[in-house]
Amino acid sequence: MKKISYVGFFICLFFSLLVPKANGKNKTSDKYSVSQDNIKTFIDFLNHKDFNIPDFSHRLAYFMDSVIYQQPDTIFNVSCRLIDNCSSDKAKQWTLDFLFYRAIDSQIPWMENVWVKLAERYYLKQPFGNEDPGWIERLKYTVKLKKHCLIGEKAVLFTALTPQGDTLNLKDLSGKYMIICFYDPDCTHCKEAIPSLHKLYKKYTPELSIVAFNISDDINLWRSFIQKHKLQDWTNLWDPDRDISRYDNFYDTPLSPSFYILDSERRIISKDIEIEEVKTFLTEQLSAEN
């Protein structure tokens, strides 16, 4: 196989990024076209017998961050093209592992979309055969949960119970934005965050709909918490047996409280955030629009 000079590659890449566009602007579509022109060159690197030299990961990281258009579908599609065009299983697995774990470690929220899709396409459907079976099972469970609550996806609008025992479906709630907050009334952090969230609700209603979902199984504690903080004016729900809402199949709630922000189409636009980030989002979005 023909060897390609690393120096030559980056010289070509450098000048390709500097070439002025016809309209004098560097649009994201132009940047995507540039990346497509360079993918073939990088595939040749992946098929080089020394693809795993110590600094190769830095080159691949630079390629994915600085050349590829930063959008989850684009990152995923380019990742698949790189993986699928590797000439050996060793190169394929190294590239998959690198891109997969890099997406997991990323601080960019939507990178979760990338590693979940990579897991579905490769580890769970086309394993290389040397993965730990226990790890595969854990990954399968995680992907099954995560795939329903990815940023950009439509949220599952479930039915749950009110404190009075009535049923209510989230589809019936209005508001330009919806926040679903999963919390435990006995949680120290929740005792501070929920009243703070309620102030936001009072400030921005009716443009804002909030679902305060109790994840504990103590109804008396829950009712007492609602009474103490005067939370009767927003939507309070729970499902102690999880057989009505099945919320734990559709929402990842590793922390208490866990916040999900949905837009008018009920797509998830933010999650895994703290109460201060919720405040910032609402201030920027709703205050600016009023």
N, C-alpha and C positions, 0 to 999 in steps of 0.2 A: 504494500500500500504506500502511496506517495506520502512522504513526510512534509508537513507544512510548518514553516517557521513561525514561532510564537510572535517574534518581533514583527514579521510581515503581516500577521493577522491584525495586530493592534494598530499598525500603521494604516492598514486599509480601513479598519473600523473607525479610527480617529478622523480620517479624511471624509469618510462617508457621512459622518455626523456633522461635519462642517460644510458640506456641499449646500449652497443656498437653494431653497425651493423656488419653484416657478413664480409663486406669488409673494416671495420674500418672507414668508412666515413658516415657522416650524410647527405645523399642526400635529395633533396626536396621531392622526391617520398617516401622516408622512413618517412619523417616528416608527409606527408599526410597519410600514413598508420597508424602511431601512432595516428593521430587525429581521424581516422575512428574507431580505437579501443576504443577511449574514448568518442565518441559521445553518445553511449548507456548510459554510466554513467551520462552524463550531461542531457540527456533527462529525466532520473529519477529525477534529481534535478528540472527540469522544471515542473514535474508533482507532486512534493511535495506540500503539502497544504500551506507551508510557502515560496513558491517560490519568493515572493516579499518582503522578508526581506530587510532591508536597504542596506546591502552590497552585495546583490546578483548580482546587475548590475556590480559591480567590478569583480566578479567571471566570469560572462559571457563575459565581455570585455577582461579579461585575456585569457580566452579560445579561443576567436575568433582571438586575436592578436598573441598569443604566441604558440598556439598548431596547429591551422589551417594554411595550406599552403597559403601564401599571394598572391593570384591571384584571379581576379574577379569572374570567373566561379566557382572556388572552394568555395569562400566565399558565393556566392549565393546558391550553391547546399547544403552546410552545413546548411545555414540559413533556407532553405526550409525544410530540414530534421528535424531540431529542432522544427520549427513551426508546421509542419504536425503531429509530434508525441506527441504534447502536448495533455493531456487527457481532458482538459476543454477549452471552448471558452475563458474564462478569462485568462488562461495561454497562449493560442495562441495569443490573442490580445496583451497582455503585451510583449511577446517575439517579435512579429512582430513590434510593435511600437518601442521597444528598438533598434532592429537591423536596422530598417528603418531610424529613426532619427539619429542614430549614423553614418550611412553611409552618410547622408546628411551633418552632421557636420564635417566629416572627411576632413583632408587637403590633402589626397591622391587623385589625379585626377581621377583614374579609379574606385574609390568607387561610383562615379556617376552611373556606369554601374550596381552596386548592387542595389541601391535604386530604380532606374528606373524599373528594372526587378521585384523587390519585389512589387512595386506599380502595375505593370501590372498583376501579378499573384494573388495578394490578394485584395488590396483596390479597384481595378477597376473591378475585376471579382468575388471575394468572400468576399464582405464587411461583417462586423459583424453586421451592421444595426444601429449602433449608431454614425457613422461618419456624420459630418455636410455636407449636400448636396452641399452647396456652395464650401466647401473645396474639395470635390470629383471632382466637375467640374473644378476647378482650377488645381487640380492635373492631371486630364485627359488632359487638354490643355498642361501643362508642359511636361508630358511624351510624348505626341505626337510630340512635338518639340525636346526634348532631345534625343529620341531614334534614330534619324537620324544622330546625331553628337557625338556619344559616342567614347571615345578613343578605338582604335582597330577595329572600324567599317570602312567600305569603305565609303568615302565621296561621297555625291551627286554632280556630276560634271554637273553644269547647263550651260545654254546658256544665254548670256546677250549682252548688246550693248556697242560698242566702242564710243569714243567721236565723231567719224565721222558718227555714226548711223548704222554701220555695225553690224552684229551678229557674235559672236564667242563662241564656246563651249570649256569649260576647258579640255575636252578630247583631244583637238588638241595641247595642250601645252606639251612640253617635260621637262626633268630635273629630276635628281635623287630625288630631294625634291621639293615640291611645298608649297608655303606659300600663303594663302588667307587672305588678310587683309581688313576688313570692316572698313571704316573710313568716317569722315565728314570733308571736307576741311576747314570748319569754326570752327572746334574744336581746342582749344588751345593745347591740348596734341598731337593731330594729326599733327599739324604744326611742332612739334619737332620730332615725331616718324617716320613720312613718309620719310622725307629726310634722316634720319638715316638708315631706312630700305633700301632706294635706294642705299646707299653706300655699304651695304652688297650684294645687287644684282649685282652691278658692280664688286665686288670682287670675287664673287663665280659663276657668270654665266660662262658657260652654264649648270653647274650642278644644278643650282637653278632656279626655275621658280617662279615668284611672280605675283600674281593677286591683284592689288590695286583696290578695289571695292568701289566706291563712293555711300554712302547711302543717300546723300542729293538729293533734287530735283531741285537744281539751277545749270543748265548746264554752265552758264557763269562763276560762281564762280569756278566750277570744272575745266573748261578749263584754267582759269587764274592761278589756283593753279598748274596745270600740266606744264604750260608754265614757271611760276616763278621758279619752282624747277627742271626744265628740266627732266621731268619724261616720255618723249615720248618713251624711249627705252624699257620700260617694258609693261606689259599688264594692261591697264586701262579699267575698265568696270563699267557700272551702269545699273539700271533698275528702273527708277523713279516710274513707275506704278506697279512694282513687278508682272506683268502678264506674263513676258517672262521667267525670271529665277525662280520666286517663291522662292527665296533664304530664305525668312523669314519663310518658312515652313520646312526648312532643317538645318538651322544654327541658333544657339542661339547667338545673338549679343547684350548683355546687355550693353556693354561698347564701346566707340569709342576712339581709334581703338580696334578691336577684331581680334586676330590672331589665325589661324589654320595652323598647320604644317602637311603636308601629306608626306608619303614615296613614293617610286617608284611605289607601287601598289595602291597608292592614298588612303591608310588607314590613319586615323587620329592618329597621334602619340603624339600630344601635342596641347593644347588649353588653353584658359583662362590665358594667360601669358602676361607679359609686354615686351616691346621692348628689354630690357636688357637681358631677358631670351631667347629671340629669338637669340640675338647675341651670347650668351653663347652656345646655342644648335648648331648653325652653326659653331662656332669656334671649338667645340669639335668634331663634325661629319665630316665636310668637310676639315678643316685644317689638321686633323689627317690622312685623306685619301689621301691627296695630297703629 
